[in-house]
Structure formats: C-alpha cells, structure tokens
C-alpha cells in the first residue's frame, strides 16, 4: 500500500474533503463525481495510479450511502439486479486489468461525442420523466450486456458511467428518473468496488486521505439522493444534462491540449 498521505498538509486534506462532499452530492444525482475528485487529487501532487486508487475508494462509500438511502425510501429493488451486479463485477475486473496494459487514447476521443449524445437524449426524450414507460429490453439481456458492458467501461476509463447507466435504465427498461437513478447505484458500486480492490492489491491507495474523503462523499451523497427522491425528473434531467456536457467539455479540452 502507498504511503498513507501524512505528507499532505491539513489544508490539502480539508480542500480534498470539501471536493469529495461536492462530488458525492452531484454523483448521487447524475454521476460524474470522479471528474471532480480525480483532477483535485492530481492537483494535490498525488501520483496518477495512487490518485485513481484513492478516488475509487472514496467514491465507493459515496455510492453506498446514496444506494442505502434509495433502498430505505423504497426506490430500489435489488432482486432483479443480481445478475447485472455479477456482470458488472466481471466487466469491471476485465476493464481495470485492460487499462493497466493498454491505453485509453481512442476512448478519450470517442467519449465526448457519446456524452453529448446522452445530454441531447435527456433533453428531448419523452421517456425521461417521473412515470415508467414501456420497456424495450428484457431484464436478462439488460443485465448481461448493460451491466457487463458499462462495468467494463467503468473499470477501463469511467467518466460519465452513472449517466450511461441512468440512460440505459430509462431508455431500455422504461424506468422513471427516480427509479433509474436509484438503480444505477448498486451497479456503479459493484464496478467501482471491483476496481478499488485491484488498485489496493497493487498498493495504489492513500488510506487516511481516502477515509476522510469517503466520509465527506457519504454525507454529500445522502443529501443529493434525498433531493432526487423529493424532486425526481425535475432535478435529475437538468443535472445529468449539465454534468454530461461538462465532462464532455473537459475531455475535449484534454484531447486538444
């Protein structure tokens, strides 16, 4: 395991914890929290692999906090998700293993286009609402291809993973936005937890920093998920649109740079 982060100043701990709180709040609604925390960790001078491992660790606890909240409030049914969770774990393990041996250059070019397409879909599709619509795919097929496929992407690269899952639940299974947002959380949790274990096994984790950021993430995620329960598509639709466009813009800037 990497050094525990004792060389970082108290001010850096406080800043990164505040960033984690904001990321947990936003991620519980629209995903993309990693695009806030990962640059902040790199800004603090943490080596890239250690930053990735620490980021995965703290994001797991934020996602767990919002998932528990959705479950307690009756918006999350785990029973039909179990096959998808196993597919996500397998996909994430393969994706994390792959990214350590390959590169994400081609995906970095393609991803902004996909994210902008998601934002357009969320802006104009009548299926993005507070009522369920007719499903277009069976649960078994969805769990295998969506759980495994986005799980692979989450392990391999990751930005916008929550938005991809939310889009899939709404567009393919016809879930309303409260339900779609809630059901993304176990799959994101399984994906990130798998990657986290692999990074930890490789010693890429600043433990004390990760614990501080995890606590802040959990509080932010709890507050954000409460807002989703209260306001539904009225809140989720614009936040996902803004989040996906922001991530796409950030990736485009990185590509051009």
N, C-alpha and C positions, 0 to 999 in steps of 0.2 A: 504494500500500500504506500502511496505517496506520502510526503510529509503532511502533517495534519493542518497546515495553514497557519502555524503560530508565527510565521514571519510576516504575515499581513497585519496591518495596523487596525486598531479598533474602529477608526473612521471607515476603512475599507469594508470591514465586517458589517457596519451599520448601513452603508450605502448598498452593498450587495443584498442585504436582508430586505431593505426597502424595495429594491428592484424585484426581488423574489415575491414580495407581497403583491406588487402591481401585476406581475406576470401570472400569479395564481388567480387573481381576480379576473383578468382578461381571459386566461386559458379556460377557466371553468365555463365561460360563456361561448367562446369562439375558437379555442385552441390557439396555437401560435405563441404560447408563452416562452418557448425556447428561443424564439427570435429576439426576445428581450433580455433573457438571462445570459445566454451564451456570449453575446458580444460584451456584456458587462464583465463576465468572468475573464475574457481575453483582455479587456481593458485593464483589469487589475494585474496583468502580467502573469497569469497562470498559464502554464504550457497547454497547448491545444488538447492533447489526449486527457490530461487531468481536468481540463475545463469541461470536456464532453462527459467524463465520468461523474464529476460533481454536479453538472447540470441534470443528468439523468436521475441521479439520486434524489435531488431536491424536488424535481418535477413529479416523481412517483408519489411523494407524500401530498402534494397539492392535488393531484388527480384522485388519490384515495379519499381525501377529505371531501371533495365535491361528489364523488361516487356514493359515499356513505350518506351524504345529505340527500341526494336524489332518491336513494333507496328508502330512507326513513320517511320521506314525504310521498312515497307511493308512485314515483315516476319511472322506476327502474325495475324491470323483471329480468332476473339473471337466468332463469331456466332455459329460454331459447338461445341464450348467448354462449353456453358452454362449448359447443363445437367451434364457434368463432374464436373463443379465447384460446383454445389449443392451437387453432390455425394461426392466430396472431403471434403466439409464442414461437411456433416453428418458423414463421416468416421473419420475425424479428431476429431470431438467432442466426438465420441464414444471411439476413441483410447486414447485421453487425459484423459477422465473420467476413462477408464480401467486401465491406468498405475498408477493412483493415488491409486488404490485399489488392484492391482496385482503386479507382478514383471516381469522384462524383462529378467530373467536369461536364459530361454530356447532360447529366440530370440537372445541373445548375443552369444550363442554357434552356432546357425544356420546361423546367418547373415554373418560372414566372408566367409563361403562356397558360399553363394549366390553372394556376391560381387566379389569373384574370378571368378565365372562362368560368371558374366556380363563382367568382363575385358577380358576373353577369347573370348566371343561373339564379343565384339567390335574390338578385334584384328584380327579376322579371318572371320567375316561375310561379304559377298559381299553386304548386304543390308545397311551397314554403309558407305554411300557415299554422294556425292553432288547432286545426282539426285534422284527423287522419284522412288519408286518401287511399285509393286502390293500389295494393302492392303490385309491382311488376316483376318480382323475382321471388322464388321460394326461399324459405329460411335456410335450408340445407345448402343450396347453391350460393346464397349470400355469404353464409359463414365461411365456406371454403375459399371462395375467390376474393371477397372483400376483406374478410378477416386476415387471411393469409397474405393477400397481395399488398394491402396497406400496411400490414405488420412488417413485411419485407422492406417496404419503403421507409417506415419509421425507424427500423434498425439501420438501414443503409444511409439515410440522409435526415429526414424528419420534419423540416419546416412545413407548417400547414397540415400536419397529419390529422388533427382534430377536425379541421374543416373538411377534409376528404371523407372522413368517417361520417360526419353530420350530413354531408351531401348524399352519401350512399344510403343512409337510413331514410332520409326524406324522399329521395328520388326513386329508390328501388323497392323499399318496403312500405312507403307511404306514411311514415311516422310524422306526427305533428312535431313542431320545433322543440317544445319542452321535452317530449319523449325522445326525439332524435338526439338532442344534446345530452340528455341523461345517459342514453345507451352507448354513446361514444366513449364514455369514461372507463368502463371496465376493459374495453379493447385497447385504449391508449395506455391504461395502467399495465396491462399484460405486456404490451410492446415495450414500454419504457423500462419496466422491471427486468425483463429479459436482457435488454441492452446494458442496464445498470450492473447486473450480476457479471456479465462478461467483462465490462470495464473494471469492476472491482477485482475480479480474478487476475487482471493484468496489472493491478496496483495503481490504477489511474483514478485516485479519489483523494480530495482534501476533506477529511472526515468532519472536523469541527466546523468548518465553513459550511459543509453540506448539511449538517444538523441545524445550524442557525437558519440557513435559507429554507430548509424544509419546514420549520415551524412557521416562518413568515408566509410561505407558499400555502400552507394548510389553512391559515386564517383568511388570506385573500380569496382562496378557492371557496371557502364556506360562504363568505359574503356574496361572491359572484353567483354561486349556484342558487342562493336564496332569491336573487334578483330574477334569474331565469324562471324559477317556479312562479314568482309573482307576476311576471310580465310577458313571458312566452315569446312568440314570434316578433312582437312589437320591439323587443330588446335584441333578440338573437340575430334577426335578419340584418339590421344595420351594422351590428358589431362584427359579424362574420364578413360582411362586405368590406368594411374598413380594414379589418385585420388581414384579410387575404390580399387586398390591394397593397397594404403597407409591406407585407412580406415580399410580394412580387416586386415592388419598387426597390426594396433593399437588395434583393438578389440581382436585379438588373444593374443597379449601381455597382455591386461587387463584380459582376461579369464585365462591365465596361471598364472598371478600374484595373 
